[in-house]
Amino acid sequence: MISRTIEKTILNDFHNKKVVALFGPRQVGKTTLLESLIKPSDRFLQLNCDNFDDAMRLEDKTTTELKEMLGEYDIVLIDEAQRVKDIGLTLKKIGDLKMQTQVIATGSSSFDLANGIYEPATGRLIEYMLYPFSLRELADNSSERDQQRLLETRMIYGTYPDVVTSPANAKRTLMSLTNNYLYKDILSYKGIKKPEFLQKLVRALALQVGSEVSYNELSNLLGIDKETVENYIGLLEKCFVVFRLDSYSRNMRNEIKKGKKVYFYDNGIRNAAISNFAPLDYRDDAGVMWENLMVSERKKRNAYCGSYAQMYFWRTHDQKEVDLIEIEDGKMNAFEFKWSPSKKASAPKLFAESYPDAQFITVTPANMWSFV
C-alpha cells in the first residue's frame, strides 16, 4: 500500500476525544487510509451512509441514543457522512459526549457535512483533506527518478489510486469515475435543476484550464444564466472536482482585479472530461496540463505540510501574467510553469516593479521536486 502523507498526523489525533473529519473526492482512498490505522484488537464499527439504512441509524438521535450505539466501540467510521441529515448537529452531540470512542467522519462533498460542521461542531472536530496521490507520495513510495520517468503518464492519466495501481485500466477507470462517481453528490443535491448541463460545463472548464474564466462566456456557450454557471462551479468545488484561484491585485494600474481561474484536482479527470488521453506529442495542450498538474500538486503540498499560504494568479489587461502567486506570513512567491526546461521566463516588468520583494521562480520538470 502506498503510504499517505497525513497518516501519522491523523493517528496522532486519535483518542483525544474529538471527532476526526476527513474530506476529499470519491475514490481517493479515504476509507482505505482510515482502515489502515485500525489495529486488529480494536472494536470497530463502520457505517456507510451511502446505504440508506446506515444513514438512518444516525438521524435524529439523542445524545443518550448515540452513546448507547457508539460507546462500546474503540473506533467508529462514518463513511459519506454528508448523506446524514443535520450531520453537523449529530457530530456536535458526539463531541460533547467526550467518549473514549474515536469517531471518524468522511465526506466526498462538503454540501451538508461542511456546512453543518462549521457552526454546530466548532471546536469538537479536527479536519483533514485527502486528495488523489501526490507526486511526493508516489516518489516516497518508489523514487523521484521513477516518477520523473512516469511524468508524462501522470500528466495524462493523473494520480487516482486505481489509476496508479492498475495503469492498464486507466482510461476505463477515469471514464467510470467521471461518469458515475464524481457527480454523484451534485446530482442528488436539491438545488440542481439542469443536470444535463453539468458535463458540458465540466468540459468547457477543462478546455479553459490556465485561462481566465468568464461566467458570461460560459453562460452564452451553455445557454444557461450566469448565476447558474457560478452556482454549478461552486458545487463542483464542494465535490472536490475543481478549485478556483482569484486574481491578485493591490489596485496597481492595469491589474485585473476580479478575475478567476479554474483548475482540476486531477489531470486524469480533466482529460476524461474532454475524452483525450493522447500522448503529449499528439496534442497542443501540454503546457496547460503541466500548469494544472503543478498548481494542484502545490495545493496538496500546502495542505499536507500545514501551510496556510494564499494562492492567486496575476494578470494585466494587456495579458501580462504570472501563473501562481503565493502569500504566506507577509512573504510573496511568484511561480511560472514551463513544460519545456529550455524555455526561460522572467517576471513581467510591471509585476517586478510593483512587487520588488517577490521571489520569482520558473518551475519545469527539471526542478519540480523542490516545488511539490
N, C-alpha and C positions, 0 to 999 in steps of 0.2 A: 504494500500500500504506500502511495506517495504521501509523505508527511505534509501537513498543513502548518503554515507559519504560526497560526494562532492557537494551536493545540495546547501548548504549555500554559499560555496565558489564561485560556478558559479553565483548564484544570486547576490552576492556582486560585480561581474564583469559586471553585466548588465548595459547598458546605459552609458558606459564610452567611447563610440564612437570607440570601437574596435570590430572586429568580434570574436565570440567565436567558437572554433573548438573542437568538441567532437568526439574522435576516440574510437573504440572498436569493438569486434566481432559482427557479426549479432546476433540479438535476445537476446542481453543482457539488453535491456531496455533503449537505448539512447533516443528514441523519447518519451517514457513514462515519463522519467525523465524530459525532457525539457518541455513537455506539462504540467507537474505538476507545473512548475514555472510560467506559464502564468495566469494572472488574468482574470476573466470574462470580465472586462472592456477593456482589451487590444484589439486593432485592430490587427488581426493576419492573416498571410499568410503562408501556408505550401506548399512546393514544394517537391514532392517525385521523385528524379531523376532516380530511377529505372524505372519510367514512362518516355518514350521517349519524349513525348510532354512537360513535365515539364523540362526535361534536356535541351531541345532545347530553352526554354524560356530564358535560361541564357547564351547560347553560342554566342560568337562573338558580345557581346553587348557593345555599347559605354557607357561612364560614364553618359551621359545625359539620355540614354535609361534606364540604371539601376536605376537612381534616380527617373525617372518617374514611373517605375514599382514598386519600393520598398518603396519610400519615404512617401507614405500615411499611412503606417502601423507602429504600435508600435514594433512589433516583426515579423521577417521573419525566418522561419525554413527551411533550405535546407537539406533535408534528402538524404543520399547516394550521397553526393556531388562529390565523386570521379568519378561518371559517366559523369560529365560535362567536356567537352574538355577544357583544359587550365583553370581549376577551380582556380588555384593559381593566375593567372592574373586577373580573374574576382573578386576574393576576395580582391586583391590589389586595384582595382578600387573602390570597395565598401568601403574599409577602407579609401581611400583618400577622399571620399565624406564627411566623418565625420558627417553623418546624425544622427538624434535622434533615428532613427530606429535601434533596436538591431537585428543584423543578426547573426544567429547561423547555422553553417555547421556541419553536422555529416558525418562520414566516417567509413565504415566497412572494409575498406582496405586502406593502405597508398600508393598504387601504384601512382596514379595521384594526389590525394589530398595532401599527404605529400610532394611528390617530387615537386609538383607545388607550394606549400606554402612556403617552406623554403627560396627560393630565392625571388620571386616577392612580397610576402606578409609579409616579415620580419618586425616586429615592428607594424604590423597592426592587429594582432590577438593574442588571448590568448588560449592556447591549453590544453586540458584535455584528460585523458584516463578513460574509463569506462569498467569494467570487469564484468564477472559473479559475483553474490553476494559474498562478502567476509564473512568469518565466523564471523568477528566482526560485520558487518552489521546485520547479522541474529541474533546474540546474543543480540545486542542492541534492536532488534525488539521483542525478546522473553526473553531469559536469557542464560547465559553461561551454566547453568545446563541443560536446554532444548537442547541446541546444542551439549553438551557433550553426551547426550543420543542418539542423532542422528548422531554421528560422523561416525559410520560405513556406514550409508546411504550416508553421504556426500562424503566419500572416494570412494564409488562405483558409485554413480549417479551424483556427482558434485553439482554445485550450480547455474546452469542457472535458470533464473526466472521462466520459465514454468515448470521446473522440481521441483523446491521448492514449488510452489503454487499448482501444480497438481501432487503429488507424485505417484498416482495410474497409471498415464500415462507416467511415467518417461522413460521407455525403448523405447516406441514408439516415444516420443519427441526427445530423443537423437539420435535415428537412423534416424529420419527425418532431424534433424539438420545436422548430419554428411553427409548424402547422398544428401541433397537438398540445404542447405544454406551456410555452411562454405566454400565450394569451389567455390561458385558462381562467386566471383570476379576473382579467379585464372583462372577458365576455360574460362572466357571471355577475359583474358589477351592475348595480341597478341603474347607474347613470348612463349606460351605453344604449344609445338609440339607433346607431347606424354601424353595426359591427362589420358590415361589408366594406367599409372604408378603411378599416384598421390596417389590413395588409397592404393596401395601396399607399397608405401614409408611411408605413414602415419602409416600403420600397423606395418611396420618394426621399425619405430621410437617409437611407443607405446610399443613395446616389448623390447626396449633398454633404456627405461627411467631409469635414475640413473647410466647408464653405459656410458663410453666414446664412442662417435660416430665416426666411421671410414667411411669416404666418399668412400674409396677404397672398403671396405667390402660391403657397400650398393650398390655400382656400380656393383660389381660382383653378388650380390644377385638379383638385378633387371634387369640386362642386359642392363644398360644404362651407359654412360660415367660419370666420376667423376664430371666434370663441370656441367652436367645436374642435378645430385643429389644435388650439392651445390646450384644451381640456384633455384631448386624446394623448398629446405628447406628455402631459403631466401624469396620466395614468400609466403610460409606458415607462416613465421614470419610477413610479411607485411599484412596478413589477420588475424593476432592475433589468430592463431591456436596453434602455438608453439613459444617458445623463446629459445635462446641459451645462455649458460654460457661458458665463456672461462676459461682455466686453469690459475691459478695464479702462477707466478714464479719470483724470483729475481736472477735467474741463480745459485741457490744453487745446490749442487751435487744431482743427481738422480731425480730432479724435472721434471715432464712433462711440456713442455713449450708451446706447440701449440695444446693442446687437446681441445675438445668441448663436452659438454653435451647438450641434447635437452630435454626440459620439455614442458608439455601441460599446457595451461592456465586453463584447467578444467579437473578434473578426469573423469567426465562422458563422455566427448568426447574421452578421452584416452581409456576408457573401451569399448565405442561403436566401436572404430576403430578395436579392437580385438574381438568384439562381445562376451564379457564376463562380465556379471553382477552377477556372482555367489557370494554368501556370503563369507566373509573372511575365514570362517572355511573350505571352499572347494577349496581354491586356495593358491598358493605359492608365490604370489607377494604382500602380504600385506605391507611388508617393502618398496617396490617400490612405492606403491600407497601413503603411508604415506609421503615419501620423496617428491613426486610430489606435494601432497597437501600442504605441509609446504613451499616448495620453491615458489609455485605460490601464496600462501597466503602472504608470505613476500613481493613478488613483488607488490601485491595490496596494502599492508600496506604502503610500502615506497612511492608509487605513491600518495596515498591519503593523507599522512601526510606531503608531500613536502620534503621527504628525497631524497638526491642525492647520496646515497650510491652506490658504485660499487659492483656488485655481481660476484663472481667467485667460482670455486671449486679448490681443491688442491689435487694432486696425484703424487706419485713417480712411477718410472719404476718397482719397486718391489711391487706395488699395495697397498702401504700405502696411506690413503686418508682422507680428510676432506670434508664433503658433501657440505658445503657452507661457503664461506669467504665473509665478508662484510668490505669494507673500506670506511670510511667517515671522512673527516676532519683529515686525518692522523692517525685515530684510526682503529685498526683491531679487528673484532669479528669473531670467528670461531664457526660453528654450526654442530653438528652431530644429525641425526634424527633416533630415535629408536621407532618403533611401540609398543614394549613391555616395559612398565615402569620399569620392573625389570632388563632390560639389561643396564649395566653401560658402559660408553665409556670414554676414555681418549685420549688426543691429542697424535698422533704418536710422537715418540721420536725425529725424525728429525725435524718435524714441531715445537715442543716445543723448541728445541734448536735454530732453525733458526729464530723463531718469538716469543721470550720470553715475549714480551709485549702484545701479543694477548690474549683476553679473550676467553676461550673455554667453550661452553655450549652444553649440551645434551638436545634435545627437544623431549619430549614424550607427550602422551595425558594428563599426569598429570600436566604438566607445560606449555602447549602450549599457553595459553591465553596471557601471557606476551610477547610471541614471535609474535603473529598475531595482 
